Amino acid sequence: MRIIKILSSFCITFCITLPLGTSIQAQSNDIDLGLLHVQGNVYMLNGGEAGNIAVQIGEDGIMLVNAMRKGFGEQIARQLQTITDKPIRYIINTSSDLYYSGGNAELAAMGKFGATPNLAPGAEDGATIVSHENSMFRLSILSSQGDDVFPSAGVPRDVYFTSFKDIYFNDEPVFVMHEPNAHTDGDSIVLFRRSDTIAVGDLFTPGQYPVIDISRGGSVQGLISALNHLLDLAVPVVLQEGGTRIIPGRGRICNEADVVEFRNMVVIIHDRVRAYMDRGMTLEQIQTQELTLDYDTEFSGSGEGFIESIYQSLARVN
């Protein structure tokens, strides 16, 4: 296992998602980057609160899942240079969150596409950015407000609108799969089949309550379906330890057992909220019932916000 850490200063905006028209430039902060080998061709670049990037390397070049926020490019590049001298070819966004896509343009400009037998012909300069079309639409709207809001060079150009997109890269099948109406309406997970590793963005947030963005098409029903799909793809070894590795948008490398625990929490709290809604209780009344109390020592973030998103999801279908 290789761990390299760099501490430096830079300019960032600290946010998970930004409303339309919000600039992604802001104040100075520090980041501590660590590069960990996951398994097979895949590494995880961990930036603590800045999030994770899944990194696949090989003779064809580098594939990244997510790009962190703007301002991390040089630090990320230095980390990547410790494991490969190949260029960045692909950046895959798991959602339209600027928390994970704000660095698209910066990292793509350092990359290169084409001139490799396994890749489709294309421009020599700049990595190809991939996302589901719903994420592309949202980033395009931001881009239309100016490069200070979101650079046009960071908008994904390789977009899929079906249930999945496959790419053969570095002698490995890579599947980019849409998870409809979960955290948002444009979520993707990325399965590296030979390396038996899945990058999932904010569909799975170990140790934190999930954030379901209702305004961008998210729903608790979609989140549960996405987590069940993830469990269908993951294969454990004896006693649930090891096997398929899961790289979340933030936090530690996980396995199937971690996702089972998280999925069960989501389902249990969902069922509690639904039971009170069936009794005719309002959101304000439900919030007084402390429905997350037995999980609050294990999961950080907003339990009340999670309950509200469940209530809004269920209210839409009732």
C-alpha positions as CSV (number, residue, x, y, z in Angstrom):
1,M,0.0,0.0,0.0
2,R,1.4,3.4,-1.0
3,I,0.5,6.4,1.0
4,I,1.8,9.8,0.0
5,K,0.7,13.0,1.7
6,I,1.1,16.6,0.6
7,L,0.1,19.6,2.7
8,S,-0.4,22.9,1.0
9,S,-2.5,26.0,0.6
10,F,-5.0,26.8,-2.2
11,C,-8.2,28.6,-3.0
12,I,-11.5,26.7,-2.9
13,T,-15.2,27.0,-2.1
14,F,-16.3,24.6,0.6
15,C,-19.6,23.2,-0.6
16,I,-21.3,19.9,-1.5
17,T,-23.6,21.4,-4.1
18,L,-24.1,25.0,-5.3
19,P,-27.2,26.6,-6.5
20,L,-27.3,28.0,-10.0
21,G,-25.3,31.2,-10.3
22,T,-23.0,30.5,-7.3
23,S,-19.3,31.1,-8.0
24,I,-16.9,28.2,-7.3
25,Q,-14.0,30.5,-6.3
26,A,-13.3,31.3,-2.7
27,Q,-10.9,31.3,0.3
28,S,-7.6,29.7,1.3
29,N,-7.6,26.3,2.9
30,D,-5.4,23.3,3.4
31,I,-5.7,19.8,2.0
32,D,-4.0,16.5,2.9
33,L,-4.0,14.1,0.0
34,G,-3.4,10.4,0.4
35,L,-3.0,7.9,-2.4
36,L,-4.1,4.3,-1.5
37,H,-3.9,1.2,-3.6
38,V,-7.4,-0.4,-3.6
39,Q,-6.9,-3.5,-5.7
40,G,-6.2,-4.4,-9.3
41,N,-5.6,-1.4,-11.5
42,V,-7.5,0.9,-9.1
43,Y,-6.3,3.4,-6.5
44,M,-8.1,5.9,-4.3
45,L,-7.0,9.5,-3.9
46,N,-8.4,10.7,-0.6
47,G,-8.7,14.3,0.3
48,G,-10.5,14.0,3.6
49,E,-13.4,16.5,3.6
50,A,-12.5,17.4,0.0
51,G,-13.7,13.9,-1.1
52,N,-12.3,10.9,-3.0
53,I,-11.2,10.3,-6.6
54,A,-11.1,6.7,-7.9
55,V,-8.0,6.3,-10.1
56,Q,-7.6,3.5,-12.7
57,I,-4.2,3.3,-14.4
58,G,-2.5,1.2,-17.1
59,E,-0.9,1.4,-20.5
60,D,-3.8,3.4,-22.0
61,G,-3.5,6.1,-19.4
62,I,-5.4,7.4,-16.4
63,M,-9.2,7.2,-15.8
64,L,-10.5,9.3,-12.9
65,V,-13.9,9.1,-11.2
66,N,-14.7,12.6,-10.1
67,A,-12.4,15.6,-10.0
68,M,-12.9,17.2,-6.5
69,R,-13.3,21.0,-6.5
70,K,-11.5,23.7,-8.4
71,G,-8.0,24.4,-7.2
72,F,-6.7,20.9,-6.6
73,G,-5.3,20.2,-10.0
74,E,-1.5,20.5,-9.4
75,Q,-1.7,18.6,-6.1
76,I,-3.7,15.8,-7.8
77,A,-1.2,15.7,-10.7
78,R,1.7,15.3,-8.3
79,Q,0.1,12.4,-6.6
80,L,-0.7,10.7,-9.9
81,Q,2.9,11.1,-11.1
82,T,4.1,8.9,-8.2
83,I,2.3,5.8,-9.8
84,T,2.3,6.5,-13.6
85,D,3.8,8.7,-16.2
86,K,0.7,8.3,-18.5
87,P,-1.7,11.2,-19.2
88,I,-5.3,11.6,-17.9
89,R,-7.6,10.2,-20.6
90,Y,-11.0,10.1,-18.9
91,I,-12.8,11.9,-16.1
92,I,-16.2,10.4,-15.1
93,N,-18.6,12.4,-13.0
94,T,-20.9,10.5,-10.6
95,S,-23.2,13.5,-10.4
96,S,-23.5,17.2,-11.1
97,D,-22.3,18.1,-7.6
98,L,-19.6,20.8,-7.8
99,Y,-18.0,19.1,-4.9
100,Y,-17.0,16.4,-7.4
101,S,-17.1,18.2,-10.7
102,G,-15.7,21.6,-9.9
103,G,-12.2,20.5,-10.9
104,N,-13.2,19.0,-14.3
105,A,-11.8,21.7,-16.5
106,E,-8.5,22.0,-14.6
107,L,-7.8,18.3,-14.7
108,A,-9.1,17.8,-18.2
109,A,-6.7,20.5,-19.5
110,M,-3.8,18.4,-18.1
111,G,-5.0,15.4,-20.0
112,K,-4.8,14.0,-23.5
113,F,-7.1,12.0,-25.7
114,G,-6.4,10.0,-28.9
115,A,-3.2,8.5,-30.3
116,T,-3.8,5.2,-28.5
117,P,-5.0,2.1,-30.4
118,N,-7.6,1.2,-27.8
119,L,-9.2,4.6,-27.8
120,A,-11.6,6.2,-30.4
121,P,-10.0,8.9,-32.5
122,G,-10.3,12.4,-31.0
123,A,-8.5,15.6,-30.2
124,E,-5.0,15.2,-28.8
125,D,-5.5,17.8,-26.0
126,G,-7.7,17.4,-23.1
127,A,-9.2,14.4,-21.3
128,T,-12.7,13.3,-22.1
129,I,-15.3,14.1,-19.5
130,V,-18.1,11.5,-19.1
131,S,-21.5,11.8,-17.2
132,H,-25.1,10.9,-17.5
133,E,-27.0,13.4,-19.6
134,N,-29.0,14.8,-16.6
135,S,-25.7,15.8,-14.9
136,M,-24.4,17.3,-18.2
137,F,-27.6,19.4,-18.5
138,R,-27.2,20.8,-15.0
139,L,-23.5,21.7,-15.5
140,S,-24.3,23.3,-18.9
141,I,-26.8,25.6,-17.1
142,L,-24.1,26.6,-14.7
143,S,-21.7,27.1,-17.5
144,S,-24.1,29.4,-19.4
145,Q,-23.8,31.8,-16.5
146,G,-20.0,32.3,-17.1
147,D,-16.7,30.6,-16.5
148,D,-16.5,32.1,-13.0
149,V,-19.6,30.0,-12.1
150,F,-18.5,26.8,-14.0
151,P,-16.0,26.7,-16.9
152,S,-17.5,25.5,-20.2
153,A,-14.4,23.3,-20.6
154,G,-15.6,21.3,-17.6
155,V,-19.0,20.4,-19.1
156,P,-19.1,16.6,-20.0
157,R,-18.9,16.0,-23.7
158,D,-19.2,12.2,-23.7
159,V,-22.8,11.7,-22.4
160,Y,-24.9,8.6,-22.0
161,F,-28.7,8.5,-21.7
162,T,-29.3,4.7,-21.5
163,S,-29.1,2.6,-18.4
164,F,-25.3,2.2,-18.7
165,K,-22.2,3.0,-20.8
166,D,-19.3,0.6,-21.2
167,I,-15.6,1.5,-21.9
168,Y,-12.8,-0.9,-22.4
169,F,-9.7,0.8,-20.9
170,N,-6.4,-0.5,-19.6
171,D,-7.4,-4.1,-20.5
172,E,-10.4,-3.8,-18.2
173,P,-14.2,-3.5,-18.9
174,V,-15.5,-0.4,-17.2
175,F,-19.3,0.1,-16.7
176,V,-20.8,3.5,-16.0
177,M,-24.3,2.8,-14.7
178,H,-27.2,5.3,-14.2
179,E,-28.9,5.1,-10.8
180,P,-32.2,7.0,-11.4
181,N,-33.6,9.5,-8.9
182,A,-31.4,8.6,-6.0
183,H,-29.1,11.3,-4.6
184,T,-30.0,13.3,-7.8
185,D,-31.5,12.3,-11.1
186,G,-28.1,12.1,-12.8
187,D,-26.2,9.7,-10.5
188,S,-23.7,7.2,-11.9
189,I,-21.7,4.4,-10.4
190,V,-18.6,3.1,-12.0
191,L,-17.7,-0.6,-11.9
192,F,-14.1,-1.7,-12.7
193,R,-14.9,-5.3,-13.5
194,R,-11.4,-6.9,-13.5
195,S,-10.3,-4.9,-10.4
196,D,-13.6,-5.7,-8.7
197,T,-14.0,-2.2,-7.4
198,I,-17.0,0.2,-7.6
199,A,-16.9,4.0,-7.3
200,V,-20.3,5.4,-6.1
201,G,-20.1,9.1,-5.3
202,D,-22.7,10.3,-2.8
203,L,-25.1,7.3,-3.2
204,F,-23.3,5.7,-0.2
205,T,-21.8,7.9,2.5
206,P,-20.3,5.7,5.2
207,G,-20.7,7.3,8.7
208,Q,-23.0,10.1,7.4
209,Y,-26.7,10.3,6.8
210,P,-27.4,10.5,3.0
211,V,-28.2,13.8,1.3
212,I,-31.1,13.4,-1.1
213,D,-31.4,16.4,-3.3
214,I,-35.2,16.6,-4.0
215,S,-34.7,19.7,-6.1
216,R,-32.5,17.8,-8.5
217,G,-34.7,14.8,-8.8
218,G,-33.4,12.7,-5.9
219,S,-35.7,10.5,-3.8
220,V,-35.4,7.9,-1.0
221,Q,-37.1,5.3,-3.2
222,G,-34.4,5.8,-5.9
223,L,-31.6,5.8,-3.2
224,I,-32.8,2.4,-1.8
225,S,-33.0,1.0,-5.3
226,A,-29.5,2.2,-6.0
227,L,-28.1,0.7,-2.8
228,N,-29.8,-2.6,-3.6
229,H,-28.3,-2.6,-7.1
230,L,-24.9,-1.9,-5.6
231,L,-25.3,-4.9,-3.3
232,D,-26.3,-7.0,-6.3
233,L,-23.0,-6.1,-7.9
234,A,-20.8,-6.5,-4.9
235,V,-19.5,-10.0,-4.0
236,P,-18.0,-10.6,-0.5
237,V,-15.5,-13.2,0.6
238,V,-15.9,-15.3,3.8
239,L,-17.5,-13.5,6.7
240,Q,-18.3,-10.4,4.5
241,E,-14.7,-9.0,4.8
242,G,-12.9,-8.3,1.5
243,G,-14.2,-9.1,-2.0
244,T,-15.6,-6.2,-4.0
245,R,-14.2,-2.8,-2.8
246,I,-16.5,0.2,-2.7
247,I,-15.1,3.7,-3.1
248,P,-17.5,6.3,-1.7
249,G,-17.5,10.0,-2.6
250,R,-16.0,10.7,0.8
251,G,-14.6,8.5,3.5
252,R,-12.9,5.1,3.7
253,I,-12.7,2.2,1.3
254,C,-15.6,-0.1,2.1
255,N,-17.0,-3.5,1.2
256,E,-20.4,-5.1,0.9
257,A,-21.0,-5.4,4.6
258,D,-20.7,-1.7,5.0
259,V,-23.2,-1.1,2.3
260,V,-25.6,-3.6,3.9
261,E,-25.5,-1.7,7.2
262,F,-26.0,1.6,5.4
263,R,-28.9,0.3,3.3
264,N,-30.6,-1.2,6.3
265,M,-30.4,2.2,8.1
266,V,-32.0,4.0,5.2
267,V,-34.8,1.4,4.9
268,I,-35.6,1.4,8.6
269,I,-35.8,5.2,8.9
270,H,-37.9,5.2,5.7
271,D,-40.3,2.8,7.2
272,R,-40.6,4.7,10.4
273,V,-41.4,8.0,8.5
274,R,-43.9,6.2,6.3
275,A,-45.7,4.6,9.4
276,Y,-46.2,8.1,10.9
277,M,-47.3,9.5,7.6
278,D,-49.9,6.8,7.4
279,R,-51.3,8.0,10.7
280,G,-51.8,11.5,9.2
281,M,-48.9,13.2,11.0
282,T,-47.3,16.3,9.4
283,L,-43.5,16.7,8.9
284,E,-43.3,18.9,12.0
285,Q,-45.0,16.3,14.1
286,I,-42.8,13.5,12.7
287,Q,-39.6,15.5,13.4
288,T,-40.5,15.5,17.2
289,Q,-40.4,11.7,17.3
290,E,-36.6,11.4,17.2
291,L,-36.7,8.7,14.5
292,T,-32.9,8.7,14.0
293,L,-32.0,8.7,17.7
294,D,-30.6,5.2,17.7
295,Y,-28.4,6.0,14.7
296,D,-27.2,9.4,15.7
297,T,-24.1,8.1,17.4
298,E,-23.0,6.2,14.3
299,F,-24.0,8.6,11.5
300,S,-23.1,12.3,11.4
301,G,-24.8,15.0,9.3
302,S,-28.4,16.1,9.5
303,G,-30.8,13.4,10.6
304,E,-33.6,16.0,10.4
305,G,-32.7,16.8,6.9
306,F,-32.7,13.1,6.0
307,I,-36.2,12.7,7.5
308,E,-37.5,15.7,5.6
309,S,-36.2,14.3,2.3
310,I,-37.9,11.0,3.0
311,Y,-41.1,12.8,3.8
312,Q,-41.0,14.8,0.6
313,S,-40.2,11.7,-1.4
314,L,-43.1,9.8,0.0
315,A,-45.5,12.8,-0.2
316,R,-44.8,13.0,-4.0
317,V,-46.2,9.5,-4.6
318,N,-49.1,9.6,-2.2
